[in-house]
Every structure is written in C-alpha cells, then in structure tokens.
Amino acid sequence: MKIGFAQINPTVGDLRGNCELITRAYERLAAAGAELVLTPELAMTGYPPQDLVLKSRFVPENLELLEKLHAGVGDAALLVGFVDRNDGRGKPFRNAAALLERGKPIRKTYKSLLPTYDVFDEERYFQPAERVEPFLVHGKKIGVTICEDIWTEHYLPRPLYDCEPVRSLVEQGAEIIVNLSSSPFSLHKPAIRYEMVAGLARAHQRPISYCNLIGGNDQLVFDGNSFALNSAGNVIAQLAAFREDERVVDTDSTSTIEFHQGKIPEQIFAALSLGLRDYCRKCNFDSVVVGLSGGIDSAVTAAIAADALGPENVTGVSMPSPYSSRGSIEDARALANNLGLKFVEIPITDAFQVFKAQFKEIFKGLPENETEENMQPRLRAMILMALSNKFGHLVLSTGNKSELAVGYCTLYGDMAGGLAVISDVPKTMIYELARWIDSDYAQRAIEVNRPYLAGKGRGGSPEPPRGEVIPKSTIEKPPSAELKPNQKDQDTLPPYEVLDEILQLYVEENLSARDIIAHGFDEKTVRWVQRRVDLNEYKREQAAPGLKVTSRAFGIGRKMPIAQKYVD
C-alpha cells in the first residue's frame, strides 16, 4: 500500500488553521499517489490540548471540522487524529482517529493506552478504548494505533497496561500497522522509538508506518522523525527531524536505509531552535531580547535565537555593572557582531549606586552580601522588561539546568523572562553546544552563505576568526556571575562535571542521596546538592516556562511539593 505521511506542525487550539493544514497536506499526498494519508495524533486540535477540551464549544467545533474534512476526501483515504465525545460512562472524551473515505460513513477508533506519567496526563480527559479492530482500506486490513498504543512494556517506566493493542490487531488479521503519534522529543528518544517499533515489526512480521508530530507547543518540542518499516523491522523511509515533511511510501518497498539521528549537540540545538521559533510564532511574538553578559549561557541562547528567528529579530543587551570585566563586555559585543544581532549597551552602575543609597540608613552597620549582589540582576530584569514593553520583544532568560537546580540564580532577576530557552540543558552540555556551534554549525552556515552565523562580522567591525560564532574567550574563561569582585561559580558550586552527574542521578533517575553516595560521590557534596535542589523548588515554581530536551525537566516533567521535609 502507498501510504502518505503528513508530518505537520499544528497549533494547539487553532482548529480551523489545523484543518486547513491537514487539507493541504492531504491534497499534495493524494496527488503524489497515496492510497492512505496519515496525520499525527490529535492533529485537528494540536497536542496536548489540555483543559481546552473542557470548553463548551471546543470538542463540537473539532467534530464539525472533521465533517468538513470528510466532505473533501477523494480516492485516497485519510486517517486524522481528533477528540471525540464519550457518550458512555467514564471520562467525557476520547483520544480518537477517524478514517475518512469518499462515499462511506466516518469510521472511528480510540486510543487504548493513556499515558499518565512524566509530561502526560491523558487519563484526566480521555476514556480508553474497550476494544480495537482493523479497518479494511483499499483491500488491505489496516491496524490503527495511537501513540502510546505502540509502546511496549520494556520501554515504559514500569509495567502499566493490561492489553496489547498491536497484538490484538494482528490476531484479527491486520496486515499493516499504522501509528498516529505525538511523541515529544528528549535526548536519545528518536533512536529508542525506532528500536522499539522495529522490534514490534519483527515480532509480528508486519510493516509499520509511524507518523509523528513536528513543532513546539509550550514546553514540549516534537521532533517528527516519522518512519516506515518493513516486516523485518528495516527502515524503508525516514522523514526529516525538526521540520515539517511529507512522503509517500510503498509498504512493499524492498529498498532499505539506516535510521539516522544527528549528533547530540545538533539534536539539542535543533530542538531548542524549533521550540523557540514556534513559541514566538504561536504566541504572536516577532522578536526577542536577551541580556548578553559575555558568558557562555547567554551566548548559546543568543545563537539559538538568531537561528530560530533571524538575527534581525534578536536584540542583545549588555548591562555592565561595577563588577563586569572588560573582557566580558568585549565578548558580549563580539558575539552580537558575529551573529549580526542588534546590540545596545545600557550600564547599570549608576542605577545600582542610586538603589543602594536608598538603603543606606536601613542597612547601616551591616556588611554587603547577596542582598547587594541580587540587586544587579533585578535591575537588569527591569531593563529587559522595559525594552519588552516598549518594543514588544519576548524576553529570553538564560539560566541553565544546573544553576536552576541548585538555585544559583536570582528570583525576579536573571530568572525573569517569557521563555527559558536552555533551562533543561545542564552546564556541561552548554559547553558542548558552544563548541558545536563554533565548529559543525558555523561551517554549515558558511556553506549555505549565512554570514551572521559564519563568523564574517558586520558593519565594518573587525572580522572574527573564520567560523567563530561564540568568542573563544567566552568558552575558555571560568564561569562567573560577576556580582562581586573576583567571583567565580566554583567558589559556591561543585565543579560542573561533578554537579551534573549528581543532578542526573538525583533529578532524572530519582536516586536517593544514600544511593548516589554509594556510587562513589563525596557525601558532603551530595548532601549539599540534595538540600539545594529541594530548597529551591519555590524558585522554580516561579520560573519562566522552559523547553524540555532531557528525560526529566523541571516544571512540566517534575512535580514536587514546596513545603515538605522529607530527607532520604
């Protein structure tokens, strides 16, 4: 069978816009010879719709548009994801797929396995299918599954379900399995999906076509990477990663390819760029503003923003204080020049002195401490928000996962913003990203003649070394918040190599402090990290939404109480 993959980028809640997106993709794929066209899971509503489904007109409108789609189908059948009502007992709705064929009634199937872990909360809204059965389409029995339905026990957090939809469909004679998916990206997940689905294809000796969502929806990024496998589990087609794509694939093809995924920094950069681009587009922002400290976090954030939106839509702001080094100020300017950003410098020294003077009598006799340190990022936040209010920019905060984990950030200061682009990227990975940006990415930018990301300078400024985007000094100098004289991150924090390993075990793998110590880490360091992570939950509750790229992100992927006293 010739199956068309519509790897599209819907917007949550834009029912009419999504319907038009599906229609255009269907028409192109049908014209290219597809007999059956697949969309991602919940393509009509966007994924995840969350509490929008509870609005009185939301589900009825998506059903009306389903009828409109049905009226427009031709010889090719269309499988589209949508939200259906549940008229029986249980939750009010169904996560559904509709088979639309010309001259035939709409046939529907429902999702059997509803994930309620990590970022998923489907049992809040949806009733699972009681049974599944194949559809006969152009003489072939097609087994339709929806996302989690195809996930096998070995790849889940633990045994969660009592039924196996794929096995049931095969036992009822399904010749081809298709999957409508909205599987969000995290590191290593594309290869895990392929490995899992290939195992299913081999186990059941059935070809499988897997159509995944693409795009950013709030904190989640969907990577696409749709694929078609033959009955031996070999790849016969793979669609693009991190961009919309369409393909007609013959399930009888004997030509095979290797499953491809990019280098780790390449995947993370692409995910963050897509997530930022879609967050801005779907929230109606045309431009962003980012504070440039001369440090590596703001440099990586700015490079991602330039890629996502174009440098002409990114304003970099240097806001030096009395403790900012000349090198950092020059590095910030050089970065903006290399990327081609709009650049402004607004010193905070005078404002800082005036603000401190307001407390002269109140703080009399008391030494300066973090109180005065935190005044500086809060003044910077006021500047960035003023630029946002005046020019309509979205403010990007630049804190990484390591700092956010232990609270090495200022509430209402450097944490302020509309989107935290790198908040799920550990500091050690930030360094990997920076080096990748200055090597593979810069070279590719040169090859496609993108001067602002090829280190070619702008406006008569001296040209940086060929291929340099992030200044070498930014990558090599010891990280510092520069809020007091001679400050270095490692005066307060463990080495980032150690900190990130402990955070991986404590935050992402849920190991207790005692278990982490048993891995050979210093007890005092582990206990310090544990205490700081737990203590700073209140800060993270007030942070800007961040883009998820690891297996467990703060915010959407990790729910912890603020007022709690458990210590393991």
Sequence and secondary structure as in RCSB ss.txt:
>XXXX:A:sequence
MKIGFAQINPTVGDLRGNCELITRAYERLAAAGAELVLTPELAMTGYPPQDLVLKSRFVPENLELLEKLHAGVGD
AALLVGFVDRNDGRGKPFRNAAALLERGKPIRKTYKSLLPTYDVFDEERYFQPAERVEPFLVHGKKIGVTICEDI
WTEHYLPRPLYDCEPVRSLVEQGAEIIVNLSSSPFSLHKPAIRYEMVAGLARAHQRPISYCNLIGGNDQLVFDGN
SFALNSAGNVIAQLAAFREDERVVDTDSTSTIEFHQGKIPEQIFAALSLGLRDYCRKCNFDSVVVGLSGGIDSAV
TAAIAADALGPENVTGVSMPSPYSSRGSIEDARALANNLGLKFVEIPITDAFQVFKAQFKEIFKGLPENETEENM
QPRLRAMILMALSNKFGHLVLSTGNKSELAVGYCTLYGDMAGGLAVISDVPKTMIYELARWIDSDYAQRAIEVNR
PYLAGKGRGGSPEPPRGEVIPKSTIEKPPSAELKPNQKDQDTLPPYEVLDEILQLYVEENLSARDIIAHGFDEKT
VRWVQRRVDLNEYKREQAAPGLKVTSRAFGIGRKMPIAQKYVD
>XXXX:A:secstr
 EEEEEE    TT HHHHHHHHHHHHHHHHHTT SEEE  TTTTT S  GGGGGSTTHHHHHHHHHHHHHHT  S
SEEEEEEEEE  SSSSSEEEEEEEE TTS  EEEE S    STT  GGGTB   S    EEETTEEEEEEEGGGG
  GGGSSS   S  HHHHHHHTT SEEEEEE  B  TTHHHHHHHHHHHHHHHHT  EEEEE EEEETTEEEEB 
 EEE TTS EEEE  BSS EEEEEETT    B      HHHHHHHHHHHHHHHHHHHTT   EEEE  SSHHHHH
HHHHHHHHH GGGEEEEE   TT  HHHHHHHHHHHHHHT EEEE   HHHHHHHHHTTTTTTTT    HHHHHH
HHHHHHHHHHHHHHHH  EEEE   HHHHHHT S TTTTT SSEETTTTS HHHHHHHHHHIIIIIHHHHHHTT 
GGGTT   TT    STT SS HHHHHS     SSTT  GGGTS  HHHHHHHHIIIIIS   HHHHHHTT  HHH
HHHHHHHHHHTHHHHTTS  B   SSS TBTTB   SS     
